[in-house]
Amino acid sequence: MSILISVFLGGGFGAIIRYLVIEQVNKLFLVAFPFGTIAVNVIGAFLIGLLSSYLAERLDVSENIKMFLIVGFCGGFTTFSSFNIEFYQLFSSGEILSSLIYVTTTFILTVVAFYVGVSLLKLI
């Protein structure tokens, strides 16, 4: 299977799971704040950190599998475009503080989640 097909299939699965997770997380909260997008981006950052570290250090797998998981699935699961749209909607509707909290929270949590994912293997 070519790398392009691996990325294509992984991206499709990731996008479907992203949609389902965002819908479920947003149902848990009764406020118009993009908690679902934060959740998928934080989970995705953690998975990218964990998988890239694990696949590089502990597991000998094909390039197709790496591309399916990291570029395809994790790339399809996380979303920068939704992040941008939701930031714009908050900001343009006058919710300046909420938009700044959204940007700051997303940035800090995704960086920390990625680092935790990479570092987790060192603890095991």
N, CA, C and O atoms as a GROMACS GRO file, in nm:
protein
  496
    1MET      N    1   0.086  -0.117   0.000
    1MET     CA    2   0.000   0.000   0.000
    1MET      C    3   0.090   0.124   0.000
    1MET      O    4   0.190   0.128   0.072
    2SER      N    5   0.056   0.220  -0.079
    2SER     CA    6   0.141   0.339  -0.087
    2SER      C    7   0.120   0.427   0.036
    2SER      O    8   0.019   0.418   0.106
    3ILE      N    9   0.217   0.512   0.060
    3ILE     CA   10   0.210   0.604   0.174
    3ILE      C   11   0.091   0.698   0.159
    3ILE      O   12   0.025   0.731   0.258
    4LEU      N   13   0.062   0.742   0.037
    4LEU     CA   14  -0.052   0.832   0.017
    4LEU      C   15  -0.184   0.767   0.057
    4LEU      O   16  -0.270   0.833   0.116
    5ILE      N   17  -0.200   0.642   0.026
    5ILE     CA   18  -0.322   0.570   0.064
    5ILE      C   19  -0.328   0.555   0.216
    5ILE      O   20  -0.435   0.567   0.276
    6SER      N   21  -0.214   0.527   0.278
    6SER     CA   22  -0.209   0.516   0.424
    6SER      C   23  -0.252   0.646   0.491
    6SER      O   24  -0.331   0.645   0.585
    7VAL      N   25  -0.199   0.758   0.441
    7VAL     CA   26  -0.235   0.889   0.496
    7VAL      C   27  -0.384   0.917   0.472
    7VAL      O   28  -0.453   0.966   0.561
    8PHE      N   29  -0.431   0.887   0.353
    8PHE     CA   30  -0.571   0.907   0.318
    8PHE      C   31  -0.665   0.829   0.411
    8PHE      O   32  -0.760   0.885   0.464
    9LEU      N   33  -0.637   0.701   0.430
    9LEU     CA   34  -0.723   0.618   0.515
    9LEU      C   35  -0.716   0.662   0.661
    9LEU      O   36  -0.818   0.672   0.728
   10GLY      N   37  -0.595   0.687   0.709
   10GLY     CA   38  -0.579   0.732   0.847
   10GLY      C   39  -0.650   0.864   0.870
   10GLY      O   40  -0.716   0.883   0.973
   11GLY      N   41  -0.637   0.956   0.775
   11GLY     CA   42  -0.704   1.086   0.787
   11GLY      C   43  -0.855   1.074   0.791
   11GLY      O   44  -0.921   1.145   0.866
   12GLY      N   45  -0.908   0.984   0.711
   12GLY     CA   46  -1.054   0.963   0.712
   12GLY      C   47  -1.102   0.911   0.846
   12GLY      O   48  -1.201   0.960   0.901
   13PHE      N   49  -1.032   0.810   0.898
   13PHE     CA   50  -1.070   0.755   1.029
   13PHE      C   51  -1.056   0.862   1.138
   13PHE      O   52  -1.142   0.876   1.224
   14GLY      N   53  -0.946   0.936   1.133
   14GLY     CA   54  -0.923   1.041   1.232
   14GLY      C   55  -1.031   1.147   1.230
   14GLY      O   56  -1.077   1.192   1.335
   15ALA      N   57  -1.072   1.188   1.111
   15ALA     CA   58  -1.175   1.292   1.098
   15ALA      C   59  -1.310   1.245   1.152
   15ALA      O   60  -1.381   1.321   1.216
   16ILE      N   61  -1.344   1.120   1.126
   16ILE     CA   62  -1.471   1.065   1.178
   16ILE      C   63  -1.468   1.060   1.330
   16ILE      O   64  -1.564   1.100   1.395
   17ILE      N   65  -1.358   1.011   1.387
   17ILE     CA   66  -1.346   1.004   1.532
   17ILE      C   67  -1.347   1.145   1.592
   17ILE      O   68  -1.407   1.168   1.696
   18ARG      N   69  -1.279   1.240   1.524
   18ARG     CA   70  -1.280   1.379   1.571
   18ARG      C   71  -1.422   1.431   1.581
   18ARG      O   72  -1.461   1.489   1.682
   19TYR      N   73  -1.500   1.412   1.476
   19TYR     CA   74  -1.638   1.459   1.475
   19TYR      C   75  -1.717   1.400   1.592
   19TYR      O   76  -1.787   1.472   1.663
   20LEU      N   77  -1.704   1.270   1.613
   20LEU     CA   78  -1.778   1.203   1.720
   20LEU      C   79  -1.735   1.252   1.859
   20LEU      O   80  -1.819   1.274   1.946
   21VAL      N   81  -1.605   1.270   1.879
   21VAL     CA   82  -1.555   1.318   2.009
   21VAL      C   83  -1.602   1.461   2.034
   21VAL      O   84  -1.648   1.492   2.143
   22ILE      N   85  -1.589   1.548   1.934
   22ILE     CA   86  -1.632   1.687   1.952
   22ILE      C   87  -1.780   1.693   1.987
   22ILE      O   88  -1.820   1.766   2.077
   23GLU      N   89  -1.862   1.616   1.917
   23GLU     CA   90  -2.006   1.616   1.945
   23GLU      C   91  -2.035   1.571   2.088
   23GLU      O   92  -2.115   1.633   2.157
   24GLN      N   93  -1.970   1.464   2.132
   24GLN     CA   94  -1.995   1.411   2.267
   24GLN      C   95  -1.945   1.506   2.375
   24GLN      O   96  -2.015   1.529   2.475
   25VAL      N   97  -1.827   1.560   2.357
   25VAL     CA   98  -1.773   1.652   2.458
   25VAL      C   99  -1.859   1.777   2.466
   25VAL      O  100  -1.889   1.824   2.576
   26ASN      N  101  -1.898   1.832   2.354
   26ASN     CA  102  -1.980   1.954   2.356
   26ASN      C  103  -2.117   1.930   2.418
   26ASN      O  104  -2.176   2.023   2.473
   27LYS      N  105  -2.167   1.809   2.411
   27LYS     CA  106  -2.296   1.777   2.476
   27LYS      C  107  -2.284   1.780   2.628
   27LYS      O  108  -2.383   1.801   2.697
   28LEU      N  109  -2.163   1.758   2.679
   28LEU     CA  110  -2.142   1.757   2.824
   28LEU      C  111  -2.150   1.896   2.885
   28LEU      O  112  -2.177   1.911   3.004
   29PHE      N  113  -2.126   1.998   2.805
   29PHE     CA  114  -2.123   2.135   2.853
   29PHE      C  115  -2.240   2.213   2.794
   29PHE      O  116  -2.274   2.198   2.677
   30LEU      N  117  -2.300   2.296   2.877
   30LEU     CA  118  -2.416   2.372   2.833
   30LEU      C  119  -2.381   2.516   2.797
   30LEU      O  120  -2.468   2.603   2.793
   31VAL      N  121  -2.253   2.540   2.770
   31VAL     CA  122  -2.210   2.673   2.732
   31VAL      C  123  -2.155   2.669   2.590
   31VAL      O  124  -2.111   2.565   2.542
   32ALA      N  125  -2.159   2.784   2.524
   32ALA     CA  126  -2.111   2.792   2.387
   32ALA      C  127  -1.960   2.819   2.387
   32ALA      O  128  -1.915   2.928   2.350
   33PHE      N  129  -1.885   2.721   2.429
   33PHE     CA  130  -1.739   2.729   2.430
   33PHE      C  131  -1.688   2.601   2.366
   33PHE      O  132  -1.742   2.494   2.393
   34PRO      N  133  -1.586   2.609   2.283
   34PRO     CA  134  -1.541   2.493   2.204
   34PRO      C  135  -1.458   2.390   2.282
   34PRO      O  136  -1.342   2.364   2.248
   35PHE      N  137  -1.517   2.333   2.387
   35PHE     CA  138  -1.448   2.232   2.466
   35PHE      C  139  -1.413   2.108   2.383
   35PHE      O  140  -1.309   2.046   2.404
   36GLY      N  141  -1.499   2.073   2.289
   36GLY     CA  142  -1.473   1.954   2.206
   36GLY      C  143  -1.348   1.969   2.121
   36GLY      O  144  -1.271   1.874   2.108
   37THR      N  145  -1.329   2.086   2.064
   37THR     CA  146  -1.209   2.110   1.982
   37THR      C  147  -1.084   2.109   2.069
   37THR      O  148  -0.981   2.055   2.029
   38ILE      N  149  -1.093   2.169   2.188
   38ILE     CA  150  -0.979   2.162   2.279
   38ILE      C  151  -0.948   2.017   2.311
   38ILE      O  152  -0.832   1.977   2.311
   39ALA      N  153  -1.050   1.938   2.338
   39ALA     CA  154  -1.030   1.797   2.374
   39ALA      C  155  -0.960   1.720   2.262
   39ALA      O  156  -0.863   1.649   2.289
   40VAL      N  157  -1.006   1.733   2.138
   40VAL     CA  158  -0.942   1.656   2.031
   40VAL      C  159  -0.799   1.703   2.005
   40VAL      O  160  -0.712   1.622   1.974
   41ASN      N  161  -0.775   1.833   2.018
   41ASN     CA  162  -0.640   1.882   1.995
   41ASN      C  163  -0.545   1.839   2.106
   41ASN      O  164  -0.429   1.808   2.079
   42VAL      N  165  -0.592   1.836   2.230
   42VAL     CA  166  -0.507   1.790   2.341
   42VAL      C  167  -0.483   1.640   2.332
   42VAL      O  168  -0.370   1.594   2.346
   43ILE      N  169  -0.588   1.563   2.307
   43ILE     CA  170  -0.573   1.418   2.292
   43ILE      C  171  -0.482   1.388   2.173
   43ILE      O  172  -0.393   1.302   2.182
   44GLY      N  173  -0.503   1.458   2.063
   44GLY     CA  174  -0.421   1.438   1.944
   44GLY      C  175  -0.275   1.471   1.968
   44GLY      O  176  -0.186   1.398   1.922
   45ALA      N  177  -0.248   1.582   2.039
   45ALA     CA  178  -0.109   1.619   2.070
   45ALA      C  179  -0.043   1.512   2.155
   45ALA      O  180   0.073   1.477   2.133
   46PHE      N  181  -0.118   1.460   2.253
   46PHE     CA  182  -0.066   1.351   2.336
   46PHE      C  183  -0.035   1.228   2.251
   46PHE      O  184   0.073   1.169   2.263
   47LEU      N  185  -0.130   1.189   2.166
   47LEU     CA  186  -0.110   1.071   2.081
   47LEU      C  187   0.008   1.089   1.985
   47LEU      O  188   0.085   0.995   1.963
   48ILE      N  189   0.022   1.208   1.926
   48ILE     CA  190   0.134   1.233   1.836
   48ILE      C  191   0.266   1.221   1.911
   48ILE      O  192   0.361   1.161   1.861
   49GLY      N  193   0.272   1.276   2.031
   49GLY     CA  194   0.394   1.264   2.112
   49GLY      C  195   0.423   1.120   2.148
   49GLY      O  196   0.536   1.074   2.134
   50LEU      N  197   0.322   1.050   2.194
   50LEU     CA  198   0.338   0.910   2.234
   50LEU      C  199   0.376   0.822   2.115
   50LEU      O  200   0.472   0.745   2.122
   51LEU      N  201   0.301   0.834   2.007
   51LEU     CA  202   0.327   0.750   1.891
   51LEU      C  203   0.460   0.779   1.824
   51LEU      O  204   0.533   0.687   1.788
   52SER      N  205   0.493   0.906   1.809
   52SER     CA  206   0.620   0.938   1.743
   52SER      C  207   0.737   0.888   1.826
   52SER      O  208   0.835   0.839   1.771
   53SER      N  209   0.728   0.900   1.956
   53SER     CA  210   0.834   0.851   2.043
   53SER      C  211   0.838   0.698   2.043
   53SER      O  212   0.945   0.639   2.030
   54TYR      N  213   0.723   0.637   2.057
   54TYR     CA  214   0.716   0.491   2.063
   54TYR      C  215   0.761   0.427   1.932
   54TYR      O  216   0.840   0.333   1.932
   55LEU      N  217   0.712   0.479   1.822
   55LEU     CA  218   0.746   0.420   1.693
   55LEU      C  219   0.893   0.443   1.658
   55LEU      O  220   0.953   0.360   1.589
   56ALA      N  221   0.950   0.552   1.704
   56ALA     CA  222   1.090   0.581   1.674
   56ALA      C  223   1.184   0.500   1.763
   56ALA      O  224   1.291   0.460   1.719
   57GLU      N  225   1.145   0.476   1.888
   57GLU     CA  226   1.237   0.417   1.984
   57GLU      C  227   1.214   0.270   2.013
   57GLU      O  228   1.310   0.199   2.045
   58ARG      N  229   1.093   0.223   2.004
   58ARG     CA  230   1.065   0.089   2.055
   58ARG      C  231   1.002  -0.009   1.958
   58ARG      O  232   0.993  -0.128   1.988
   59LEU      N  233   0.960   0.037   1.844
   59LEU     CA  234   0.887  -0.052   1.756
   59LEU      C  235   0.934  -0.032   1.613
   59LEU      O  236   0.942   0.080   1.564
   60ASP      N  237   0.964  -0.142   1.550
   60ASP     CA  238   1.008  -0.136   1.411
   60ASP      C  239   0.888  -0.166   1.322
   60ASP      O  240   0.853  -0.283   1.300
   61VAL      N  241   0.826  -0.061   1.271
   61VAL     CA  242   0.709  -0.076   1.184
   61VAL      C  243   0.737  -0.008   1.051
   61VAL      O  244   0.829   0.073   1.039
   62SER      N  245   0.657  -0.040   0.954
   62SER     CA  246   0.675   0.016   0.821
   62SER      C  247   0.642   0.166   0.819
   62SER      O  248   0.571   0.216   0.906
   63GLU      N  249   0.694   0.233   0.721
   63GLU     CA  250   0.666   0.376   0.702
   63GLU      C  251   0.517   0.398   0.678
   63GLU      O  252   0.462   0.501   0.716
   64ASN      N  253   0.451   0.302   0.613
   64ASN     CA  254   0.306   0.313   0.588
   64ASN      C  255   0.228   0.319   0.719
   64ASN      O  256   0.135   0.399   0.732
   65ILE      N  257   0.265   0.237   0.815
   65ILE     CA  258   0.195   0.236   0.944
   65ILE      C  259   0.220   0.366   1.018
   65ILE      O  260   0.128   0.424   1.077
   66LYS      N  261   0.344   0.412   1.016
   66LYS     CA  262   0.375   0.541   1.081
   66LYS      C  263   0.294   0.654   1.019
   66LYS      O  264   0.237   0.736   1.091
   67MET      N  265   0.288   0.657   0.887
   67MET     CA  266   0.214   0.762   0.818
   67MET      C  267   0.063   0.750   0.843
   67MET      O  268  -0.005   0.851   0.859
   68PHE      N  269   0.011   0.627   0.846
   68PHE     CA  270  -0.130   0.604   0.875
   68PHE      C  271  -0.164   0.661   1.013
   68PHE      O  272  -0.263   0.732   1.028
   69LEU      N  273  -0.083   0.628   1.113
   69LEU     CA  274  -0.112   0.666   1.251
   69LEU      C  275  -0.086   0.814   1.280
   69LEU      O  276  -0.173   0.883   1.333
   70ILE      N  277   0.033   0.862   1.245
   70ILE     CA  278   0.072   0.996   1.287
   70ILE      C  279   0.018   1.103   1.191
   70ILE      O  280  -0.056   1.192   1.232
   71VAL      N  281   0.056   1.095   1.066
   71VAL     CA  282   0.014   1.198   0.970
   71VAL      C  283  -0.134   1.184   0.938
   71VAL      O  284  -0.208   1.282   0.937
   72GLY      N  285  -0.178   1.061   0.911
   72GLY     CA  286  -0.316   1.037   0.873
   72GLY      C  287  -0.413   1.050   0.989
   72GLY      O  288  -0.488   1.147   0.997
   73PHE      N  289  -0.410   0.952   1.080
   73PHE     CA  290  -0.508   0.949   1.188
   73PHE      C  291  -0.498   1.072   1.279
   73PHE      O  292  -0.596   1.143   1.298
   74CYS      N  293  -0.380   1.095   1.333
   74CYS     CA  294  -0.365   1.209   1.426
   74CYS      C  295  -0.386   1.342   1.355
   74CYS      O  296  -0.444   1.434   1.412
   75GLY      N  297  -0.340   1.352   1.231
   75GLY     CA  298  -0.363   1.475   1.155
   75GLY      C  299  -0.510   1.497   1.126
   75GLY      O  300  -0.558   1.610   1.130
   76GLY      N  301  -0.583   1.389   1.096
   76GLY     CA  302  -0.726   1.400   1.072
   76GLY      C  303  -0.806   1.420   1.200
   76GLY      O  304  -0.913   1.480   1.198
   77PHE      N  305  -0.753   1.368   1.310
   77PHE     CA  306  -0.821   1.378   1.439
   77PHE      C  307  -0.810   1.518   1.498
   77PHE      O  308  -0.906   1.571   1.554
   78THR      N  309  -0.693   1.579   1.486
   78THR     CA  310  -0.676   1.715   1.538
   78THR      C  311  -0.726   1.814   1.435
   78THR      O  312  -0.744   1.781   1.318
   79THR      N  313  -0.749   1.938   1.479
   79THR     CA  314  -0.805   2.034   1.386
   79THR      C  315  -0.759   2.176   1.417
   79THR      O  316  -0.795   2.232   1.521
   80PHE      N  317  -0.682   2.230   1.329
   80PHE     CA  318  -0.642   2.370   1.343
   80PHE      C  319  -0.745   2.461   1.276
   80PHE      O  320  -0.764   2.575   1.319
   81SER      N  321  -0.810   2.413   1.174
   81SER     CA  322  -0.909   2.496   1.105
   81SER      C  323  -1.029   2.523   1.195
   81SER      O  324  -1.076   2.637   1.200
   82SER      N  325  -1.079   2.424   1.264
   82SER     CA  326  -1.191   2.448   1.356
   82SER      C  327  -1.149   2.541   1.469
   82SER      O  328  -1.226   2.627   1.511
   83PHE      N  329  -1.027   2.524   1.516
   83PHE     CA  330  -0.973   2.612   1.619
   83PHE      C  331  -0.978   2.758   1.572
   83PHE      O  332  -1.023   2.846   1.645
   84ASN      N  333  -0.933   2.781   1.450
   84ASN     CA  334  -0.933   2.918   1.395
   84ASN      C  335  -1.074   2.974   1.381
   84ASN      O  336  -1.099   3.089   1.417
   85ILE      N  337  -1.165   2.894   1.330
   85ILE     CA  338  -1.303   2.940   1.312
   85ILE      C  339  -1.366   2.972   1.447
   85ILE      O  340  -1.430   3.076   1.462
   86GLU      N  341  -1.347   2.884   1.544
   86GLU     CA  342  -1.408   2.906   1.675
   86GLU      C  343  -1.346   3.027   1.746
   86GLU      O  344  -1.417   3.103   1.814
   87PHE      N  345  -1.216   3.045   1.732
   87PHE     CA  346  -1.152   3.164   1.788
   87PHE      C  347  -1.214   3.289   1.725
   87PHE      O  348  -1.250   3.383   1.795
   88TYR      N  349  -1.224   3.289   1.593
   88TYR     CA  350  -1.281   3.405   1.522
   88TYR      C  351  -1.425   3.433   1.567
   88TYR      O  352  -1.462   3.548   1.588
   89GLN      N  353  -1.504   3.328   1.582
   89GLN     CA  354  -1.643   3.346   1.624
   89GLN      C  355  -1.651   3.407   1.763
   89GLN      O  356  -1.731   3.498   1.787
   90LEU      N  357  -1.569   3.358   1.855
   90LEU     CA  358  -1.568   3.414   1.990
   90LEU      C  359  -1.523   3.560   1.987
   90LEU      O  360  -1.587   3.647   2.046
   91PHE      N  361  -1.412   3.585   1.919
   91PHE     CA  362  -1.354   3.719   1.915
   91PHE      C  363  -1.447   3.819   1.848
   91PHE      O  364  -1.469   3.928   1.900
   92SER      N  365  -1.500   3.783   1.733
   92SER     CA  366  -1.584   3.877   1.657
   92SER      C  367  -1.720   3.901   1.722
   92SER      O  368  -1.786   4.000   1.693
   93SER      N  369  -1.762   3.809   1.810
   93SER     CA  370  -1.889   3.832   1.879
   93SER      C  371  -1.869   3.910   2.009
   93SER      O  372  -1.962   3.924   2.089
   94GLY      N  373  -1.748   3.960   2.030
   94GLY     CA  374  -1.723   4.043   2.147
   94GLY      C  375  -1.677   3.968   2.270
   94GLY      O  376  -1.656   4.028   2.375
   95GLU      N  377  -1.662   3.839   2.258
   95GLU     CA  378  -1.618   3.758   2.372
   95GLU      C  379  -1.465   3.751   2.373
   95GLU      O  380  -1.405   3.645   2.352
   96ILE      N  381  -1.405   3.868   2.397
   96ILE     CA  382  -1.259   3.882   2.389
   96ILE      C  383  -1.191   3.794   2.494
   96ILE      O  384  -1.097   3.721   2.461
   97LEU      N  385  -1.237   3.799   2.618
   97LEU     CA  386  -1.175   3.719   2.723
   97LEU      C  387  -1.187   3.570   2.692
   97LEU      O  388  -1.090   3.496   2.709
   98SER      N  389  -1.303   3.526   2.649
   98SER     CA  390  -1.321   3.384   2.614
   98SER      C  391  -1.230   3.342   2.500
   98SER      O  392  -1.175   3.233   2.502
   99SER      N  393  -1.214   3.428   2.401
   99SER     CA  394  -1.128   3.395   2.288
   99SER      C  395  -0.982   3.385   2.332
   99SER      O  396  -0.909   3.298   2.284
  100LEU      N  397  -0.939   3.472   2.421
  100LEU     CA  398  -0.802   3.466   2.472
  100LEU      C  399  -0.780   3.343   2.561
  100LEU      O  400  -0.674   3.280   2.556
  101ILE      N  401  -0.879   3.311   2.640
  101ILE     CA  402  -0.872   3.189   2.722
  101ILE      C  403  -0.863   3.066   2.631
  101ILE      O  404  -0.787   2.973   2.658
  102TYR      N  405  -0.940   3.066   2.525
  102TYR     CA  406  -0.941   2.955   2.430
  102TYR      C  407  -0.803   2.936   2.366
  102TYR      O  408  -0.752   2.825   2.361
  103VAL      N  409  -0.745   3.044   2.318
  103VAL     CA  410  -0.614   3.036   2.253
  103VAL      C  411  -0.507   2.991   2.353
  103VAL      O  412  -0.428   2.902   2.323
  104THR      N  413  -0.505   3.053   2.469
  104THR     CA  414  -0.404   3.022   2.570
  104THR      C  415  -0.418   2.879   2.620
  104THR      O  416  -0.319   2.806   2.631
  105THR      N  417  -0.539   2.839   2.651
  105THR     CA  418  -0.564   2.704   2.700
  105THR      C  419  -0.525   2.600   2.597
  105THR      O  420  -0.459   2.501   2.629
  106THR      N  421  -0.565   2.621   2.474
  106THR     CA  422  -0.532   2.527   2.367
  106THR      C  423  -0.381   2.514   2.351
  106THR      O  424  -0.329   2.404   2.345
  107PHE      N  425  -0.312   2.626   2.345
  107PHE     CA  426  -0.167   2.623   2.325
  107PHE      C  427  -0.098   2.551   2.441
  107PHE      O  428  -0.018   2.460   2.418
  108ILE      N  429  -0.127   2.591   2.563
  108ILE     CA  430  -0.059   2.532   2.679
  108ILE      C  431  -0.090   2.384   2.691
  108ILE      O  432   0.001   2.303   2.708
  109LEU      N  433  -0.217   2.348   2.682
  109LEU     CA  434  -0.254   2.206   2.700
  109LEU      C  435  -0.199   2.116   2.590
  109LEU      O  436  -0.159   2.003   2.618
  110THR      N  437  -0.196   2.164   2.465
  110THR     CA  438  -0.144   2.078   2.358
  110THR      C  439   0.007   2.060   2.370
  110THR      O  440   0.058   1.951   2.345
  111VAL      N  441   0.078   2.164   2.408
  111VAL     CA  442   0.223   2.152   2.427
  111VAL      C  443   0.253   2.058   2.544
  111VAL      O  444   0.341   1.972   2.533
  112VAL      N  445   0.182   2.074   2.654
  112VAL     CA  446   0.201   1.986   2.769
  112VAL      C  447   0.164   1.842   2.734
  112VAL      O  448   0.236   1.748   2.770
  113ALA      N  449   0.052   1.823   2.665
  113ALA     CA  450   0.008   1.688   2.628
  113ALA      C  451   0.110   1.620   2.537
  113ALA      O  452   0.138   1.501   2.554
  114PHE      N  453   0.164   1.692   2.441
  114PHE     CA  454   0.267   1.636   2.354
  114PHE      C  455   0.389   1.594   2.436
  114PHE      O  456   0.440   1.484   2.418
  115TYR      N  457   0.434   1.680   2.525
  115TYR     CA  458   0.550   1.650   2.608
  115TYR      C  459   0.523   1.528   2.698
  115TYR      O  460   0.611   1.443   2.714
  116VAL      N  461   0.405   1.520   2.755
  116VAL     CA  462   0.369   1.404   2.837
  116VAL      C  463   0.371   1.277   2.753
  116VAL      O  464   0.421   1.174   2.798
  117GLY      N  465   0.317   1.284   2.633
  117GLY     CA  466   0.318   1.168   2.544
  117GLY      C  467   0.458   1.122   2.512
  117GLY      O  468   0.486   1.002   2.516
  118VAL      N  469   0.546   1.215   2.480
  118VAL     CA  470   0.686   1.180   2.449
  118VAL      C  471   0.755   1.125   2.573
  118VAL      O  472   0.830   1.028   2.566
  119SER      N  473   0.730   1.188   2.687
  119SER     CA  474   0.801   1.153   2.812
  119SER      C  475   0.748   1.026   2.876
  119SER      O  476   0.820   0.962   2.955
  120LEU      N  477   0.627   0.988   2.846
  120LEU     CA  478   0.565   0.872   2.911
  120LEU      C  479   0.648   0.745   2.892
  120LEU      O  480   0.659   0.665   2.984
  121LEU      N  481   0.703   0.727   2.777
  121LEU     CA  482   0.782   0.607   2.750
  121LEU      C  483   0.908   0.600   2.834
  121LEU      O  484   0.957   0.492   2.864
  122LYS      N  485   0.961   0.714   2.872
  122LYS     CA  486   1.081   0.716   2.955
  122LYS      C  487   1.051   0.668   3.096
  122LYS      O  488   1.141   0.621   3.166
  123LEU      N  489   0.927   0.679   3.137
  123LEU     CA  490   0.888   0.634   3.270
  123LEU      C  491   0.857   0.485   3.276
  123LEU      O  492   0.859   0.423   3.382
  124ILE      N  493   0.828   0.429   3.159
  124ILE     CA  494   0.789   0.287   3.153
  124ILE      C  495   0.911   0.202   3.133
  124ILE      O  496   0.900   0.080   3.125
   0.00000   0.00000   0.00000
